[in-house]
Amino acid sequence: MNLFFRLLHILIFSRFRSSVDVMGECATPFRVWFTDLDVLRHMNNGVYLSLQDLARMDYMTRAGAAKKISEQGWYPVVAAETIRFRRSLQPLQKFEIRTRLITWDDKYLFLEHKFTSRGQVIAVGMIRARFLKKSGGTVAPHELMKTLDLDLQAPAFPEYLRAWISSEQGHSQSLGL
């Protein structure tokens, strides 16, 4: 229920916040609520992943992409994600998630979510996402960019991202996926 109210807040208020460039960074503010805590009284690791979903909604709305994507009958899905924790978030602590699009290939978009508070990096998450069509099938990133009226070339893949992709592929192969 807690995330439902946060989602409503994002859907209502993102439209009134400053716009962001698709290749820029989008800062989404949050606070740790008591319902976010685990038995050790800091924010539960699963909550981080759920809040990344909300930060992406804020990013897509403020970048002017959410409405255009919805009009096409498309929706985003996460194919893989990872997160690295550096510090804990405590009850009632304010923090923000800084979302940015890193790059894309023929099938996926790669985004970063940086959790920051009081000038410190708390955690960093990365996701590999793609868009699906409600009518069936996938949306190639170049088709997405065209729909958003963007003429962009994909930035070069950073080495850390290449390593993560390679690790994910190796893990999938070891599982026979």
N, C-alpha and C positions, 0 to 999 in steps of 0.2 A: 504494500500500500504506500509506503514511504516513497518508493520510486515513481509510483503513479502520480503523486502530487508534484514531484520534481519534474516529471514529464510535462504535466499541465503547465507548470511555471515556464518551462523552456518554450513550449508551443505558443504560449500567450505573449511572453515578454521578449523573445528573441527578435521578433519583427520590429521592436522599438529600439533595439540596441544598435550600436554603430555597425555598419556593414564591413565585411572583410573581403579581401581578395582571395580567390580560389587558391592561389599559391602563397598567400600570406598565413599568418598565425592567428588563430581565434582563441581568445582567453574567455573561459566560461567559469564564473565564480560558484563556489559551493561552500558548505559548512558541514562538519561532521556532526550528525545527529545521533542520539543515543541508540536509535534503531540500526545504526551502521556498525555498531561495536560487536566484537567477538568476546570470548570469555576472558581474554587478556586486557580488555577495556581499551583497545585501539581499533581503528577501522578494519573491518574484516576484509581479507584479500579478495573475496568474491565481489564485494561492493565496488572495488576499483574498476573491475571489468564492466559492471552495470553502468557506472557513471561515465565510462568512456562512451557507451552507446548514447547517452544523453548529450555529451559534449559534441559528438558527431552530428546530432540533430541540430544543435545550436550552430555549429559550423556550416552545415548545408543551408540552413535558413538564412543566416547572415551573409553567406556568399551568394544568395539569390538562386541557389540550385534546387532547393527542396520542392518548390512549387512546380518548376519545369520538369523535374524528375517524376513527380506524382502525376502530372498531366499526361506523361507518356505511358503511364501504367507500369513504371519501373520501381523497384525497391532494392535497397542495399542489403547484402548479407556478408557476414564475416566468415572467411574461409579458414583463417588461422590467426592466432594472436599470442603474444608473449608479453610478459611484464617483468620488470626488474625493480625490486623494492630497495630503497636506500635508508629510509627513515620511516617512523610510524606517524600516523595522523591521530591526534588525541580528541576526546570529546569536545565539541563546540568549536574546534579549531577551524579557522577560515583557510581555504586553499582555492586554487584555480587549476583547471586543466587547460593546457595550451595545446591545441590541436593544429596539426599542419599536414598537408599532403606532401609526401616525400617525392614520390615518382609513380610511374605506372608502366606496365608492359602491355602486351596484346590482350590480356585477359583480366588482370588484377590492378587495383590501386593499392598503394602502400602508404599508410598514415602513421603518424607518431602522436602520442598523447603524453605530455609531460605534466606531471602533478607537481605544483610548486606551492610553497607557503613560506612567508617571511624571508623571501629571497633565496630559499634553499630548494633544491630538487628533492622531492620525496620519493617519486617513482617515475619510471618511464615505460610506457606500453607501446607496442607496435602491432599493427594489424594488417592483414592482407584481406582485402574486400573486393567484391565484385557486385555488379548489379544484375538482377534478374527481371524478366518481363512477366507480368501477371498472366499474359497470354501464353507463356512458355518460352524458354530459351534464355540466352544471356545477352547482355549489352556490352559490347567492346568499349574500352575506355575512349578510343577515338570517336566512337558514336556519341558517347556521353559528352565529350568536349564540344563536338559539333552542335549538339542540342543546347548546350550552355553558351553558344556563340563565342567559343574560345578557340583561338588559333595558337595552341601551345605545343611545344615539343617537350617530351618527357625529360626531366632532369636526369643526369647520370645517376646510376645506382651507387650509393655509398658502399664501401667495402663491408661494413658491418651488416648492411641489409643483404648483400650477396651471400655472406656467410650464414645468415639466418635462413634464407631461402634454401640454400644448399643443405643445411641441417634438417629442415622440414622435409625436403624431398627424400633425403637419406632415411629419415625415420619412417616416412610413408612407405618407402620401398621395403624396409625391413619388416613392416607389418603386412606387406602384400596388398597395399591399397593403391 
